[in-house]
Structure formats: C-alpha cells, structure tokens
Amino acid sequence: MVEVSPKVVVVVPTYNERENLPVLTGLLADLGLPNLHVLVVDDNSPDGTGEIADKLAEQSPDRVGVLHRTEKDGLGRAYIAGMTRALDEGADVVVQMDADLSHPAAVLPAMIDTLLTGDAAVVLGSRYVPGGSTAAEWPWHRKALSAWANFYVNTILRLHVKDATAGFKAWRAETLRAIDLPSVHSNGYSFQVEMNHRTVRRGLRIVEVPIRFEERVVGASKMSLGVQVESALAPWKLLLGRKA
C-alpha cells in the first residue's frame, strides 16, 4: 500500500503584500515537500494582493488557494478563517506563516518533521532558543520590546515558552480542534499568546526550534499602537478567567 504524505496547509494572511507573496509561494514550492498547499487569506488589500493571489492559484490550482475577506479586521480573525478552511479541507498539519518573508521557509521541513515524529502538539519557530536570532537590522529598542513582551507574557501566564509571541507555527489538526479554534477571542498579535495559553492549559506540549527572524524588505509593518495595547491587556484577560 502506498503511504500518503500528511496534508500540510500553510495559512498566509495578507494585507498589501503584492511584492512579497509571489516570492514566498516560490520559496515554499522550492522546498519540494509533498502534499504542501498554501492558503492565502487576503483582507481586501487595496494594492491588489488579492488579484496576485488569484493569479498564483490559477497557475498552481493544486498548490495554492485563496480566501477573500471583505474587510481588514485583524490578524487573529484572518488566521481563524484560514485555519478553519484548512481543517474543513482535510489538513493534517496547519502552518501559520507571515507573508512579509520574516519567517524562513527553509526551516519549515524541520518544523514539520519535529511535529510528526514526536509528541509535540505544536512546533514554533523561535528567536530565543539556542541557535535562534533576530534580524541584525532591528534597532535596540525593538529587540528590547520583543524581549520584554516575552518576559511579561511568561510572568503572567507561565507558559514556559521562550518565544511566546512567535507567529511561525506548525499545528497538528487535532490540536486546533482540542483548543476550540472558533472560540478564540484575541485579535492582532495577542492571538499568538491566547493560542499558546489554550495549548498549555490543556496539558499539550509546545516545542520550539530555532529560526533567524528577518526584517521585512518591502511593505509596511502592521504593528500599530492599538495592537500593542491589546497585546499588553490580553495576558491579564486570560489569567483573570475569560474563557480560554
């Protein structure tokens, strides 16, 4: 009997990423991973990212899919929509990945192998385990803010995860079902924290593998003041008993 490779779906939320998206899908295709699919979740980007995604899907219909949303309402909502679609379409592994090329595609095979050969419920690409690093272009204050955010989150929620705010993750499908994905409340970057919190609270294992986090070359960062405020409040809401 021929063994079928697990279906891996890489969910990529986009908003104004027309230059980066074709590069990312090319890098993922070059990995040569069997049964790897990309699902672009575009929030009605005014720069035409959605149209670029549609062209990529036309060129590789067996490898690229597109989910168009009518408005920009946050990273968390985009991920939930994309991950739900991936599960509905039979994904065994669901990957979260940014479109801005900050997450190294070359590490994805190791993340998936770690997920499928051990007892990890989720594997995350970590800047803060041995071998991991952040972009040399990051100014000192951004590095300090990132380090402080991880210390802050872990002090409050005791996740025991070095990179609690990481956004490059490979999930088992059964983990996403176990943590009740549709009921996740957080949006923005605090979505990452709530997903980790739900995983840890259910006694499931998070494994970190090292990555080098790169600075985006093209396009603008989505880190607004509102996102920062929400991210600061989220751990307290989770700790103080809001459903998780």
N, C-alpha and C positions, 0 to 999 in steps of 0.2 A: 504494500500500500504506500502511495506517495504521501510524504509528510507535507502538510500545508503550512507555510510560514504564517505566524501571527499577523493579523491585520493591524498596521500601525498608521494612525491618522495624526498628522501634525496640524494643530489648530493655530492659525496665524491671524490675529486681529489686525486690521489695517485702518488707518485714517491718514490720508495724504502720504502714501509710501510708494508712489508710482515708480520712482527710480530704484528703490531697494527691492521691491517684490520680485521682479524677474531675476535679479542676482540671487536672492535667497532660494527661489524654486530651482534654479540651476545648480546651486551648491547641494541641495537635498537630492536632486536627481543623480548627481555625480557620486553620491555615496554608494550607489548600487545595492541598496537594501531592498530585498524582495518584499513585495506587498506593502510598500510605503506610499501613503497618499497625503496630499496637502489639502486642507480645507481653509480657504481664505474667508474671513468674516469681515466684510467691509461695511463701515458705518457711513455710507453715502458720501464718500470722500469728494470734496469739490475739485480736487486736482486730477480726477479721472482714474484713480487707483482701481475702482470697481470695473471699469472698462478694460484696463490692463489685465486684471484677474480673469475676466471673461475670455479674453484672447488666449491667455495661458491655458485655460480649461478647454478651449476649442482645439488647441494644438495637442494637448495631452489629456483627453477626456477620461482615460483610465487612471490618471495620476493626480489631477488637480480638479478640485471642486470649489464652488463659490457660494457663499451665503450672503445675500444682500440684506442689510438692515436699513430702515428708512431714516434713522437719526443717530447722532453720536450721543450715547448715554452711558459711557464708561467702559473701562477695560473688563471689569468683572462681569457685566451683563453680556459683553461680546463673547467672553470665554464660555460662560454658561450656555449661551445659544449654540456656539460651535461644538462644545463638548457633548451637549445633548444630541445634536445631529450626528456626531461621530458614533456615539453609543447606539443610537437608533439604526445606524447603518452597519452595525456589526463589528465595530472596532474592538480589538483585544487590548491594545495599548493606545492611550491618547497622550499626545505630547503638547505642552504649551511652549510656544516659541515666539519671540518678538520679531517683527518684520524689519527692524532697523539694523540688522546684522551685528548687533551687540552680542548675541549668543552664537558660539562657534559650532557650526553644523558638524564639523569633524568629530566632535565629542559624542554626537548622538548615538552612533553604534555602541559605544562603551556603556552609555546610559541604559540603552535597551537591553544589552546583554546582562548588565548588573541586575536589572529589574526581573528578567525572565529566568535567571539561573540561581537566584537566592530567595530570601524571604521578604524582600522589600515590598512595601505597598506602593511606594512612590520613590523615584530617584530624582534628585535635583542637582543641577549644575551649580556648584558652589564656588564663590570667590574666596571663601575664608577657611577652607580646609587646606592642609599642606599640598602644595602644587597649584593652588588657585591664586588668582591675582585680578586686579582691576586695571583698566586702561592707564597707560602712562600719561595720557592727555588729561586725565581727571585732575582738577585743581585740589589742593589740600583740603579745602573746606567741604568739597563734595565727598571726598573719601571719609572725612571726619563725620559728616552727616550720616553716611551709609553705615559706618561702624557703630555710631550712636544708636541708630534705628534698630539694629540687630540686638544690641545690648538692652535697649529699652523693651523691645518685644519679649525677649527671653526672660528678663527680670520679672515682668508682669505675668506671662503665661507659662514660663518654664517648659518651653518646647524642646530644649536641648538640641537645637539645630543651629549650626554655625552661621548659616546664611538664611535666616528666617524670612527675608523679604525677596528671595530669589524668584525669578519668573520663568526659568528654563527648567521644565519638569517633565518626567515621563511617568504616567499613571497606569496602573492596572485598571482595566474596565471595572472589575469587581470592587476596587477601592472607591471609585467615583460613585458607584451605586450605594456602597456601605455608608458613605458620608452624606448621602441625600443631597446630591448636587443641586437639584432645582430649588432647594430651600436656602441656599447660601445667600446671605444678606448683603455682604460688603461689596463695594464697587471700587473702582480705582485700584491703587496698589495694595490697599488693605485686604483685597480679595486674596492675595497670596497668603497673608497671615491667617485669615479665617480658614482657608483650606488646610493649612498645616495644623491648626488648632483642632479641627474636627478629626483629622487623621490620628493625632496623638491621643486625643480623648477616647478614641475607640481602641486604643492599645495596638495600633498598627505601626509598622516600622518605616521611618524615613531614612534613606541612605543618601549621602552626599558624595559626589565625585567632583574632582577639581576642574574648573574651567578658567580661562582668561576672559574676562568681561571687557569687550571693546567699546569704545565711544562710537556713537553713530557718526557717519561721514556726511550723509545727505539727509536733509529734513530737520524738523524742529522737535525738541523734547516735549513730551506731554505732561511733564511734572509741574502742575500749577500749584498755587498757594492752597486752593481748595482741596486738592488731592493730598497735600501734606497735612492739612488739618484733619481730614478724615482718617488718614493713616495713624495720626497720633491718638485719636479717640478710640479707634477700633479695638485695641487690646483691652481697654477698660470695659467696653461694652461686652466683649466676650467673657471677661473674667467675672463680671457682675451679673451673669446669668442669662443674658439674651440667648435664645436658642442657638445651639451650635452642634 
